[in-house]
Amino acid sequence: MLNNIRVQEFRILAIIEGVSYLSFGITMPLKYYYELGQPNYVVGMIHGIVFMLYCLYLLALTLKKKWSWPKGILFFTASLIPFGTFYIDSKYLKNKV
């Protein structure tokens, strides 16, 4: 599976990861202000799975495409910052597809 990864798939995954990360902006107030924990739990589980897939795809593409390690670290760091994966998509990935 990891041998057939394309940049287009990683690009889609990066956008999904960014949306799932930003979804916490909706679910955290629901959890702490309205005491509704279930939406945050569901978004957290989805985000956790998508984040792990993002990291796995990033590692595979860094090794397969021979992306430089600094670029791989930049892509990983972007996943930890709100809107970071959207920046990576527009600056680096959109031109590679």
Short mmCIF file of the C-alpha atoms (twelve columns), coordinates in Angstrom:
data_MODEL
# 
_entry.id   MODEL 
# 
loop_
_atom_site.group_PDB 
_atom_site.id 
_atom_site.type_symbol 
_atom_site.label_atom_id 
_atom_site.label_alt_id 
_atom_site.label_comp_id 
_atom_site.label_asym_id 
_atom_site.label_seq_id 
_atom_site.Cartn_x 
_atom_site.Cartn_y 
_atom_site.Cartn_z 
_atom_site.pdbx_PDB_model_num 
ATOM 1  C CA . MET A 1  0.000   0.000  0.000  1 
ATOM 2  C CA . LEU A 2  2.653   2.532  0.968  1 
ATOM 3  C CA . ASN A 3  4.604   1.888  -2.218 1 
ATOM 4  C CA . ASN A 4  1.727   3.225  -4.326 1 
ATOM 5  C CA . ILE A 5  1.222   6.530  -2.502 1 
ATOM 6  C CA . ARG A 6  0.891   9.569  -4.725 1 
ATOM 7  C CA . VAL A 7  1.274   13.225 -3.892 1 
ATOM 8  C CA . GLN A 8  -2.388  13.800 -4.856 1 
ATOM 9  C CA . GLU A 9  -3.525  11.385 -2.140 1 
ATOM 10 C CA . PHE A 10 -1.282  13.106 0.400  1 
ATOM 11 C CA . ARG A 11 -2.675  16.471 -0.648 1 
ATOM 12 C CA . ILE A 12 -6.257  15.317 -0.013 1 
ATOM 13 C CA . LEU A 13 -5.213  13.802 3.313  1 
ATOM 14 C CA . ALA A 14 -3.513  17.067 4.313  1 
ATOM 15 C CA . ILE A 15 -6.723  19.008 3.661  1 
ATOM 16 C CA . ILE A 16 -8.794  16.483 5.627  1 
ATOM 17 C CA . GLU A 17 -6.279  16.665 8.485  1 
ATOM 18 C CA . GLY A 18 -6.517  20.456 8.506  1 
ATOM 19 C CA . VAL A 19 -10.315 20.392 8.579  1 
ATOM 20 C CA . SER A 20 -10.371 17.811 11.371 1 
ATOM 21 C CA . TYR A 21 -7.932  19.940 13.390 1 
ATOM 22 C CA . LEU A 22 -10.011 23.075 12.914 1 
ATOM 23 C CA . SER A 23 -13.149 21.152 13.897 1 
ATOM 24 C CA . PHE A 24 -11.901 21.288 17.470 1 
ATOM 25 C CA . GLY A 25 -12.740 25.000 17.343 1 
ATOM 26 C CA . ILE A 26 -16.385 23.936 17.264 1 
ATOM 27 C CA . THR A 27 -16.314 20.910 19.533 1 
ATOM 28 C CA . MET A 28 -14.189 22.328 22.365 1 
ATOM 29 C CA . PRO A 29 -16.733 25.038 23.271 1 
ATOM 30 C CA . LEU A 30 -19.449 22.388 23.067 1 
ATOM 31 C CA . LYS A 31 -17.506 20.259 25.509 1 
ATOM 32 C CA . TYR A 32 -16.544 22.897 28.047 1 
ATOM 33 C CA . TYR A 33 -19.328 25.466 27.772 1 
ATOM 34 C CA . TYR A 34 -22.346 23.273 27.061 1 
ATOM 35 C CA . GLU A 35 -20.949 20.072 28.629 1 
ATOM 36 C CA . LEU A 36 -21.483 18.048 25.444 1 
ATOM 37 C CA . GLY A 37 -18.494 15.744 25.305 1 
ATOM 38 C CA . GLN A 38 -19.625 13.366 22.565 1 
ATOM 39 C CA . PRO A 39 -18.920 15.648 19.547 1 
ATOM 40 C CA . ASN A 40 -15.419 16.323 20.831 1 
ATOM 41 C CA . TYR A 41 -14.846 12.607 21.342 1 
ATOM 42 C CA . VAL A 42 -15.915 11.768 17.786 1 
ATOM 43 C CA . VAL A 43 -13.878 14.595 16.224 1 
ATOM 44 C CA . GLY A 44 -10.914 13.622 18.385 1 
ATOM 45 C CA . MET A 45 -11.030 10.016 17.229 1 
ATOM 46 C CA . ILE A 46 -11.335 11.019 13.572 1 
ATOM 47 C CA . HIS A 47 -8.558  13.575 13.917 1 
ATOM 48 C CA . GLY A 48 -6.297  11.039 15.627 1 
ATOM 49 C CA . ILE A 49 -6.708  8.514  12.829 1 
ATOM 50 C CA . VAL A 50 -6.267  11.121 10.106 1 
ATOM 51 C CA . PHE A 51 -3.197  12.571 11.843 1 
ATOM 52 C CA . MET A 52 -1.564  9.143  12.062 1 
ATOM 53 C CA . LEU A 53 -2.303  8.531  8.376  1 
ATOM 54 C CA . TYR A 54 -0.871  11.960 7.529  1 
ATOM 55 C CA . CYS A 55 2.353   11.141 9.392  1 
ATOM 56 C CA . LEU A 56 2.602   7.701  7.800  1 
ATOM 57 C CA . TYR A 57 2.030   9.069  4.296  1 
ATOM 58 C CA . LEU A 58 4.503   11.885 4.969  1 
ATOM 59 C CA . LEU A 59 7.200   9.435  6.010  1 
ATOM 60 C CA . ALA A 60 6.535   7.179  3.033  1 
ATOM 61 C CA . LEU A 61 6.599   10.078 0.579  1 
ATOM 62 C CA . THR A 62 9.711   11.548 2.165  1 
ATOM 63 C CA . LEU A 63 11.480  8.248  1.624  1 
ATOM 64 C CA . LYS A 64 9.885   7.391  -1.742 1 
ATOM 65 C CA . LYS A 65 10.027  10.783 -3.432 1 
ATOM 66 C CA . LYS A 66 13.284  11.599 -1.738 1 
ATOM 67 C CA . TRP A 67 11.903  14.778 -0.272 1 
ATOM 68 C CA . SER A 68 14.535  16.396 1.894  1 
ATOM 69 C CA . TRP A 69 14.269  15.777 5.610  1 
ATOM 70 C CA . PRO A 70 13.937  19.516 6.327  1 
ATOM 71 C CA . LYS A 71 10.928  19.614 3.984  1 
ATOM 72 C CA . GLY A 72 9.465   16.559 5.726  1 
ATOM 73 C CA . ILE A 73 9.962   18.209 9.105  1 
ATOM 74 C CA . LEU A 74 8.322   21.381 7.766  1 
ATOM 75 C CA . PHE A 75 5.308   19.365 6.580  1 
ATOM 76 C CA . PHE A 76 5.077   17.640 9.966  1 
ATOM 77 C CA . THR A 77 5.353   20.930 11.864 1 
ATOM 78 C CA . ALA A 78 2.621   22.405 9.663  1 
ATOM 79 C CA . SER A 79 0.250   19.689 10.841 1 
ATOM 80 C CA . LEU A 80 0.633   20.956 14.407 1 
ATOM 81 C CA . ILE A 81 -0.303  24.552 13.537 1 
ATOM 82 C CA . PRO A 82 -3.863  25.631 12.694 1 
ATOM 83 C CA . PHE A 83 -4.172  26.249 8.939  1 
ATOM 84 C CA . GLY A 84 -0.653  24.825 8.502  1 
ATOM 85 C CA . THR A 85 -1.661  22.012 6.177  1 
ATOM 86 C CA . PHE A 86 -3.597  24.458 4.016  1 
ATOM 87 C CA . TYR A 87 -0.424  26.544 3.667  1 
ATOM 88 C CA . ILE A 88 1.600   23.448 2.763  1 
ATOM 89 C CA . ASP A 89 -1.007  22.520 0.186  1 
ATOM 90 C CA . SER A 90 -1.032  25.912 -1.498 1 
ATOM 91 C CA . LYS A 91 2.734   26.507 -1.322 1 
ATOM 92 C CA . TYR A 92 4.166   23.055 -2.073 1 
ATOM 93 C CA . LEU A 93 1.640   20.370 -2.990 1 
ATOM 94 C CA . LYS A 94 -0.666  22.151 -5.445 1 
ATOM 95 C CA . ASN A 95 2.168   22.631 -7.940 1 
ATOM 96 C CA . LYS A 96 3.275   18.968 -7.749 1 
ATOM 97 C CA . VAL A 97 -0.002  17.435 -8.902 1 
# 
